[in-house]
Amino acid sequence: MSSLYHDVSIGNVRLEGNLFLAPLAGYTDKVYRSICLKHGASLAYTEMVSSEGVARDSEKTVMLMERGEGEKNLAVQLFMPDADTAKRSLEGVMAYHPAIIDINCGCPVPKVVKTGAGSALLQRPKTIYEIVKTIVENVDVPVTIKIRTGWDLNNLNYLETAGLAFEAGASAVCMHARTRSQLYMPTADWSRLKDLKEHFQDRVIIGSGDLFTAEDGVRMLEQTGIDALVYARGAIGNPFVFEQTKALLSGQTPREIPISEKRDAIMTHLYGLVDFLGENTACREMRKHVCAYLKGVPNSAKVRQAVTEALTVEQYKSSLAMLG
């Protein structure tokens, strides 16, 4: 297999492979993480977990940290505005026995940023240092961070931010190759990932941004020299991207995923959500996933329309039967 695909050590955690699933609010619950792991993901992050919510023992918050089936290494991503909030949450976080704790310093969503968390921390690099140092000193698992290149193009401080995080004891830095102000447009600047890796050659650097296909993943690894990558939007409804990327990296032609297999994946996903959330909630939650699974599938519009009204597993089965 190509040297571009390899095991990665994050602190004392040895991961088999370097293709990760990013934390995605509303998507990377324990059911979907398990599915992606079965299809070749080496690590799957939880949805963003509010440190404040954990400190207050919010049921909706702590359930995000439940371990999925077959999830050997639980990677919990936390967001918080300061070190004190982080510290108050650690007892609750560690009760779920995570293998890795990740700190979100990159989320650009206004409701997160206005609290001083996510990308807002890029404007306060010393606070990132304090958060990392506080968590490292109070847990016995590796701590990592997720950043962007900076707040905007006039403030590209990713080298400073990463340097402070490593100085504070971080075991890895993941960077989305855009600024906060750019959100998800224009094209991610992968040259910044290469620059970050060149500055921290002996550290684990993980890349993110504009990874939608297996070919994208291979190009990012080839062009930047980073150690690992995370599929985010490109993995929604597409757990197969991990095995397809592994195939490409090993010199094989990625297999086409038949409609029948996508249909089976949808039902496996739905059954898992039913066990987790109950049938009614699961069926509502699953609608967005089905639309993602069926993106680009011929004659799937009628199925997508049908599931917008489906409230039972049987209705999902009937809807999917229309795929033939």
C-alpha positions as semicolon CSV with decimal commas, in nm:
position;residue;x (nm);y (nm);z (nm)
1;M;0,000;0,000;0,000
2;S;0,119;0,351;-0,078
3;S;0,322;0,527;0,188
4;L;0,058;0,801;0,173
5;Y;-0,173;0,563;0,361
6;H;-0,021;0,472;0,695
7;D;-0,085;0,436;1,065
8;V;-0,081;0,751;1,277
9;S;0,007;0,796;1,643
10;I;-0,171;1,076;1,826
11;G;-0,008;1,085;2,164
12;N;-0,031;0,732;2,299
13;V;-0,315;0,637;2,064
14;R;-0,210;0,433;1,761
15;L;-0,460;0,457;1,474
16;E;-0,474;0,209;1,188
17;G;-0,473;0,444;0,893
18;N;-0,492;0,820;0,839
19;L;-0,841;0,880;0,697
20;F;-1,070;1,041;0,954
21;L;-1,434;1,148;0,978
22;A;-1,468;1,513;1,084
23;P;-1,698;1,631;1,361
24;L;-2,022;1,742;1,194
25;A;-2,308;1,887;1,395
26;G;-2,626;1,695;1,323
27;Y;-2,448;1,418;1,134
28;T;-2,167;1,240;1,319
29;D;-2,377;1,077;1,589
30;K;-2,269;0,739;1,720
31;V;-2,466;0,553;1,454
32;Y;-2,307;0,724;1,155
33;R;-1,962;0,712;1,313
34;S;-1,995;0,333;1,340
35;I;-2,097;0,307;0,975
36;C;-1,800;0,514;0,860
37;L;-1,562;0,310;1,076
38;K;-1,693;-0,010;0,917
39;H;-1,623;0,140;0,575
40;G;-1,262;0,224;0,650
41;A;-1,247;0,543;0,856
42;S;-0,953;0,526;1,095
43;L;-1,107;0,764;1,348
44;A;-1,444;0,937;1,377
45;Y;-1,505;1,250;1,582
46;T;-1,824;1,318;1,774
47;E;-2,046;1,610;1,691
48;M;-1,932;1,930;1,862
49;V;-1,997;1,893;2,233
50;S;-2,053;2,201;2,447
51;S;-1,823;2,207;2,748
52;E;-2,075;2,427;2,925
53;G;-2,348;2,173;2,849
54;V;-2,135;1,892;2,989
55;A;-2,055;2,095;3,301
56;R;-2,430;2,144;3,354
57;D;-2,494;1,774;3,280
58;S;-2,732;1,853;2,995
59;E;-2,884;1,525;2,876
60;K;-2,890;1,635;2,512
61;T;-2,524;1,730;2,534
62;V;-2,379;1,429;2,710
63;M;-2,563;1,181;2,485
64;L;-2,345;1,310;2,200
65;M;-2,051;1,138;2,369
66;E;-2,204;0,790;2,374
67;R;-1,972;0,537;2,214
68;G;-2,086;0,379;1,889
69;E;-2,081;0,011;1,804
70;G;-1,727;-0,099;1,725
71;E;-1,589;0,243;1,820
72;K;-1,257;0,150;1,980
73;N;-1,122;0,504;1,994
74;L;-1,379;0,763;2,096
75;A;-1,270;1,111;1,987
76;V;-1,477;1,378;2,162
77;Q;-1,470;1,728;2,018
78;L;-1,541;2,005;2,267
79;F;-1,612;2,372;2,217
80;M;-1,576;2,637;2,483
81;P;-1,478;3,006;2,518
82;D;-1,214;2,970;2,789
83;A;-1,004;2,740;3,004
84;D;-1,233;2,761;3,308
85;T;-1,528;2,627;3,112
86;A;-1,310;2,351;2,974
87;K;-1,191;2,249;3,321
88;R;-1,543;2,238;3,465
89;S;-1,648;1,993;3,193
90;L;-1,363;1,745;3,221
91;E;-1,510;1,518;3,488
92;G;-1,822;1,474;3,277
93;V;-1,623;1,421;2,957
94;M;-1,389;1,163;3,109
95;A;-1,687;0,963;3,236
96;Y;-1,732;0,855;2,873
97;H;-1,371;0,729;2,851
98;P;-1,259;0,913;2,537
99;A;-0,935;0,808;2,369
100;I;-0,879;1,163;2,236
101;I;-1,014;1,506;2,329
102;D;-1,029;1,759;2,045
103;I;-1,085;2,132;2,091
104;N;-1,282;2,319;1,829
105;C;-1,112;2,647;1,740
106;G;-1,245;2,656;1,386
107;C;-1,625;2,647;1,373
108;P;-1,739;2,958;1,181
109;V;-2,111;2,936;1,268
110;P;-2,230;3,267;1,421
111;K;-2,414;3,111;1,717
112;V;-2,090;2,942;1,823
113;V;-1,859;3,235;1,746
114;K;-2,073;3,486;1,938
115;T;-2,014;3,285;2,257
116;G;-1,638;3,328;2,216
117;A;-1,590;2,967;2,107
118;G;-1,501;2,806;1,772
119;S;-1,329;3,043;1,529
120;A;-1,358;3,329;1,777
121;L;-1,062;3,174;1,959
122;L;-0,842;3,245;1,656
123;Q;-0,852;3,608;1,766
124;R;-0,723;3,503;2,110
125;P;-0,433;3,261;2,056
126;K;-0,324;3,287;2,420
127;T;-0,664;3,159;2,527
128;I;-0,613;2,857;2,300
129;Y;-0,284;2,797;2,480
130;E;-0,456;2,821;2,818
131;I;-0,736;2,584;2,716
132;V;-0,498;2,322;2,580
133;K;-0,265;2,347;2,879
134;T;-0,553;2,317;3,126
135;I;-0,697;2,008;2,961
136;V;-0,357;1,843;2,912
137;E;-0,277;1,891;3,280
138;N;-0,606;1,739;3,393
139;V;-0,653;1,434;3,172
140;D;-0,443;1,135;3,072
141;V;-0,548;1,121;2,706
142;P;-0,410;1,308;2,403
143;V;-0,547;1,656;2,334
144;T;-0,574;1,794;1,982
145;I;-0,719;2,108;1,825
146;K;-0,903;2,205;1,508
147;I;-0,827;2,549;1,363
148;R;-0,864;2,756;1,047
149;T;-0,592;2,957;0,878
150;G;-0,701;3,270;1,063
151;W;-0,993;3,503;1,124
152;D;-0,959;3,662;0,780
153;L;-0,698;3,708;0,507
154;N;-0,546;4,000;0,698
155;N;-0,496;3,782;1,004
156;L;-0,346;3,451;0,892
157;N;-0,209;3,335;1,227
158;Y;-0,223;2,957;1,190
159;L;0,149;2,914;1,255
160;E;0,123;3,108;1,579
161;T;-0,194;2,926;1,685
162;A;-0,052;2,582;1,609
163;G;0,278;2,668;1,776
164;L;0,106;2,775;2,097
165;A;-0,111;2,463;2,095
166;F;0,192;2,237;2,059
167;E;0,377;2,435;2,327
168;A;0,082;2,376;2,560
169;G;0,097;2,002;2,499
170;A;-0,130;1,933;2,203
171;S;-0,061;1,603;2,027
172;A;-0,192;1,710;1,685
173;V;-0,337;2,006;1,497
174;C;-0,607;1,977;1,234
175;M;-0,654;2,274;1,002
176;H;-0,934;2,362;0,766
177;A;-0,757;2,552;0,490
178;R;-0,979;2,860;0,492
179;T;-1,022;3,163;0,718
180;R;-1,327;3,210;0,934
181;S;-1,454;3,493;0,714
182;Q;-1,437;3,272;0,405
183;L;-1,673;3,016;0,560
184;Y;-1,679;2,751;0,282
185;M;-1,596;2,966;-0,022
186;P;-1,381;3,013;-0,227
187;T;-1,161;2,706;-0,279
188;A;-0,961;2,592;0,024
189;D;-0,596;2,694;0,010
190;W;-0,409;2,366;0,056
191;S;-0,074;2,547;0,028
192;R;-0,136;2,661;0,385
193;L;-0,149;2,298;0,496
194;K;0,183;2,233;0,326
195;D;0,329;2,539;0,498
196;L;0,198;2,424;0,836
197;K;0,350;2,078;0,794
198;E;0,684;2,220;0,682
199;H;0,698;2,436;0,995
200;F;0,608;2,145;1,224
201;Q;0,768;1,850;1,047
202;D;0,789;1,633;1,358
203;R;0,429;1,700;1,465
204;V;0,103;1,541;1,352
205;I;-0,078;1,771;1,109
206;I;-0,426;1,683;0,982
207;G;-0,587;1,850;0,681
208;S;-0,942;1,956;0,600
209;G;-1,119;2,152;0,330
210;D;-1,274;2,064;-0,008
211;L;-1,250;1,688;0,032
212;F;-1,547;1,546;-0,155
213;T;-1,407;1,243;-0,336
214;A;-1,139;0,979;-0,295
215;E;-0,938;1,160;-0,563
216;D;-0,951;1,478;-0,351
217;G;-0,810;1,290;-0,055
218;V;-0,521;1,148;-0,253
219;R;-0,438;1,491;-0,398
220;M;-0,436;1,656;-0,056
221;L;-0,197;1,398;0,085
222;E;0,027;1,421;-0,222
223;Q;0,035;1,800;-0,239
224;T;0,073;1,889;0,127
225;G;0,277;1,618;0,299
226;I;0,036;1,617;0,595
227;D;-0,003;1,311;0,815
228;A;-0,379;1,256;0,794
229;L;-0,697;1,410;0,662
230;V;-1,059;1,446;0,768
231;Y;-1,354;1,409;0,537
232;A;-1,632;1,647;0,639
233;R;-1,910;1,747;0,399
234;G;-1,776;1,492;0,151
235;A;-1,857;1,212;0,394
236;I;-2,221;1,306;0,448
237;G;-2,424;1,023;0,301
238;N;-2,102;0,878;0,165
239;P;-1,935;0,644;0,417
240;F;-1,786;0,465;0,116
241;V;-1,537;0,748;0,054
242;F;-1,299;0,600;0,310
243;E;-1,268;0,259;0,145
244;Q;-1,250;0,424;-0,197
245;T;-0,963;0,646;-0,084
246;K;-0,777;0,347;0,065
247;A;-0,819;0,167;-0,267
248;L;-0,675;0,457;-0,466
249;L;-0,385;0,495;-0,228
250;S;-0,304;0,126;-0,274
251;G;-0,305;0,155;-0,654
252;Q;-0,644;-0,007;-0,701
253;T;-0,949;0,122;-0,885
254;P;-1,219;0,219;-0,634
255;R;-1,531;0,009;-0,680
256;E;-1,860;0,161;-0,784
257;I;-2,114;0,144;-0,504
258;P;-2,431;-0,032;-0,627
259;I;-2,774;0,111;-0,548
260;S;-2,854;-0,198;-0,345
261;E;-2,562;-0,131;-0,114
262;K;-2,661;0,232;-0,066
263;R;-3,013;0,117;0,016
264;D;-2,877;-0,133;0,269
265;A;-2,658;0,137;0,426
266;I;-2,959;0,365;0,461
267;M;-3,162;0,096;0,637
268;T;-2,871;0,004;0,865
269;H;-2,839;0,372;0,951
270;L;-3,213;0,402;1,015
271;Y;-3,230;0,093;1,236
272;G;-2,939;0,227;1,439
273;L;-3,110;0,563;1,486
274;V;-3,434;0,389;1,591
275;D;-3,245;0,206;1,865
276;F;-3,081;0,533;1,968
277;L;-3,365;0,782;1,937
278;G;-3,691;0,593;1,893
279;E;-3,877;0,538;1,567
280;N;-4,052;0,872;1,523
281;T;-3,749;1,089;1,596
282;A;-3,521;0,859;1,399
283;C;-3,742;0,872;1,091
284;R;-3,745;1,251;1,098
285;E;-3,371;1,270;1,158
286;M;-3,299;1,025;0,877
287;R;-3,458;1,237;0,604
288;K;-3,152;1,459;0,556
289;H;-2,926;1,155;0,550
290;V;-3,130;0,984;0,277
291;C;-3,109;1,290;0,056
292;A;-2,730;1,281;0,096
293;Y;-2,702;0,904;0,033
294;L;-2,906;0,938;-0,285
295;K;-2,736;1,247;-0,426
296;G;-2,661;1,180;-0,790
297;V;-2,855;0,853;-0,796
298;P;-3,072;0,834;-1,111
299;N;-3,448;0,850;-1,060
300;S;-3,412;0,910;-0,686
301;A;-3,613;1,234;-0,669
302;K;-3,938;1,047;-0,600
303;V;-3,773;0,856;-0,317
304;R;-3,636;1,172;-0,159
305;Q;-3,981;1,327;-0,181
306;A;-4,144;1,022;-0,025
307;V;-3,913;1,010;0,277
308;T;-3,988;1,373;0,363
309;E;-4,320;1,239;0,494
310;A;-4,205;0,901;0,625
311;L;-4,263;0,848;0,996
312;T;-4,212;0,472;1,024
313;V;-3,951;0,218;0,923
314;E;-4,205;0,049;0,697
315;Q;-4,266;0,374;0,512
316;Y;-3,893;0,404;0,455
317;K;-3,882;0,051;0,318
318;S;-4,167;0,131;0,079
319;S;-4,000;0,453;-0,033
320;L;-3,664;0,286;-0,098
321;A;-3,832;0,003;-0,289
322;M;-3,902;0,260;-0,562
323;L;-3,530;0,258;-0,643
324;G;-3,579;-0,087;-0,796
